[in-house]
Every structure is written in C-alpha cells, then in structure tokens.
Amino acid sequence: MSVRRVVPDIQTEAMEESRDFYGLLGLEEVMNLGWVSTLASPDNPTAQVILMTQEMTAPVTPDMSVEVDDVDAVYEAVRASGARIVRPLQDEEWGVRRFFAADPNGKVVNVLSHR
C-alpha cells in the first residue's frame, strides 16, 4: 500500500474567510463542491487543506483525509484489525471511493482513493 497524501480536514462556518486566510499562505482552491473545498499549493499539489461546512454524505466530519493507492485493501486491513469503522466503504459521486475509521484517539480518518 502506498500513501499519496495526508490532508487536515477543517470544519468551518466561515468558508470564504478561511479560503482567504489559507490563500495568504499560498494555497489556491483546486476543488469546490459548495460544502467542501480543497486548497493546494501550486508548487507542491499534495500540500493541501480541506475546508468543509459539514460532511454532507456521512454522519460525522472527519479530522483528516488519507489518500491511498488501494482503498479496498486498506479497508480490509483496518476491519481485520478491529478498528472502529465509522462509515463503510462506498463510492462517491465526485469520483472517490472512501470509508471513515476512528484512530485509537477517537479521531475520524477519511481514507480514500480516486476512481
């Protein structure tokens, strides 16, 4: 398994102000679905921050996202470990396959692969 990127997920009620703040740090919007926006460095596209008003397709907002090369294999490994699955593996309409799991500290991790 290979990790492609690790991204903090920030829940915000001030989407525009947050986008402007992270823009001051050199991040530019590369994806916007209205409720979720990804900002990335133009020089290093895997350096990213995700902003979201709320998680629209799951019962909880994740604390971080980890993109992997084979989400199905990671899902099976996490399930076999006994870790708590917060949201089962499924395909999303915006082109990712993902699941949520809780780490030992209770932090929710969104694990995904692009389809």
C-alpha positions as CSV (number, residue, x, y, z in Angstrom):
1,M,0.0,0.0,0.0
2,S,1.2,3.5,-0.8
3,V,0.0,6.8,0.8
4,R,-0.4,9.5,-1.8
5,R,-1.2,12.4,0.6
6,V,-2.4,13.3,4.1
7,V,-4.6,16.3,4.5
8,P,-6.1,18.0,7.5
9,D,-9.9,18.5,7.3
10,I,-11.1,21.7,8.9
11,Q,-14.8,22.2,9.7
12,T,-15.7,25.9,9.3
13,E,-18.8,28.2,9.3
14,A,-16.6,30.8,7.6
15,M,-15.8,29.2,4.3
16,E,-14.9,32.4,2.4
17,E,-12.8,33.8,5.3
18,S,-11.0,30.5,5.7
19,R,-10.3,30.3,2.0
20,D,-8.9,33.9,2.1
21,F,-6.7,33.1,5.1
22,Y,-5.1,30.0,3.6
23,G,-4.7,31.9,0.4
24,L,-2.4,34.2,2.3
25,L,-0.2,31.1,3.0
26,G,0.0,30.4,-0.8
27,L,-2.8,27.8,-1.1
28,E,-5.2,28.1,-4.0
29,E,-8.7,26.5,-4.4
30,V,-8.5,23.4,-6.6
31,M,-11.9,21.9,-5.9
32,N,-15.2,23.3,-4.6
33,L,-18.4,21.3,-4.2
34,G,-20.1,24.1,-2.2
35,W,-19.9,22.3,1.2
36,V,-16.3,21.2,0.8
37,S,-13.3,22.9,-0.8
38,T,-9.8,21.7,-1.3
39,L,-6.9,24.2,-1.3
40,A,-3.5,23.3,-2.6
41,S,-0.1,24.7,-3.1
42,P,0.6,25.4,-6.8
43,D,4.2,24.4,-6.3
44,N,3.5,21.2,-4.4
45,P,0.0,20.0,-5.2
46,T,0.0,17.3,-2.4
47,A,0.3,20.1,0.2
48,Q,-3.4,20.7,0.9
49,V,-6.1,21.7,3.3
50,I,-9.7,20.7,3.1
51,L,-12.4,23.1,4.3
52,M,-15.9,21.9,4.9
53,T,-19.1,23.4,6.3
54,Q,-20.2,19.9,7.2
55,E,-19.9,16.4,5.9
56,M,-22.8,16.1,3.5
57,T,-22.7,12.3,2.9
58,A,-21.7,10.9,6.4
59,P,-22.8,11.3,10.0
60,V,-19.6,12.9,11.2
61,T,-17.0,15.3,9.8
62,P,-13.5,13.7,9.6
63,D,-10.4,15.2,11.2
64,M,-8.1,14.2,8.4
65,S,-8.1,12.6,5.0
66,V,-5.5,10.0,3.8
67,E,-5.4,9.2,0.1
68,V,-4.1,5.7,-0.6
69,D,-3.4,3.7,-3.8
70,D,-5.8,0.8,-2.9
71,V,-8.6,1.8,-0.6
72,D,-10.2,-1.7,-0.8
73,A,-7.1,-3.3,0.6
74,V,-6.7,-0.7,3.3
75,Y,-10.4,-1.1,4.3
76,E,-9.9,-4.9,4.7
77,A,-6.8,-4.3,6.8
78,V,-8.5,-1.8,9.1
79,R,-11.6,-4.0,9.5
80,A,-9.4,-7.0,10.3
81,S,-7.5,-5.0,12.9
82,G,-10.7,-4.4,14.9
83,A,-10.6,-0.6,14.5
84,R,-14.0,1.1,14.5
85,I,-15.4,1.7,11.1
86,V,-17.4,5.0,11.3
87,R,-18.7,4.8,7.8
88,P,-18.4,1.8,5.5
89,L,-16.6,1.8,2.1
90,Q,-18.5,3.3,-0.7
91,D,-18.2,5.2,-4.0
92,E,-19.0,8.9,-4.0
93,E,-20.5,10.8,-7.0
94,W,-17.4,13.1,-7.2
95,G,-15.1,10.3,-8.2
96,V,-13.6,8.9,-4.9
97,R,-14.1,5.6,-3.1
98,R,-13.8,6.0,0.7
99,F,-14.5,5.0,4.2
100,F,-14.1,6.5,7.7
101,A,-12.4,4.9,10.6
102,A,-11.6,6.0,14.1
103,D,-8.0,6.0,15.2
104,P,-7.1,4.9,18.8
105,N,-7.5,8.6,19.9
106,G,-11.1,8.8,18.5
107,K,-10.0,11.0,15.6
108,V,-12.0,10.2,12.4
109,V,-9.9,9.5,9.4
110,N,-11.4,9.7,5.8
111,V,-9.5,7.0,3.8
112,L,-9.9,7.3,0.1
113,S,-8.7,6.6,-3.4
114,H,-9.7,8.3,-6.6
115,R,-11.5,6.1,-9.1
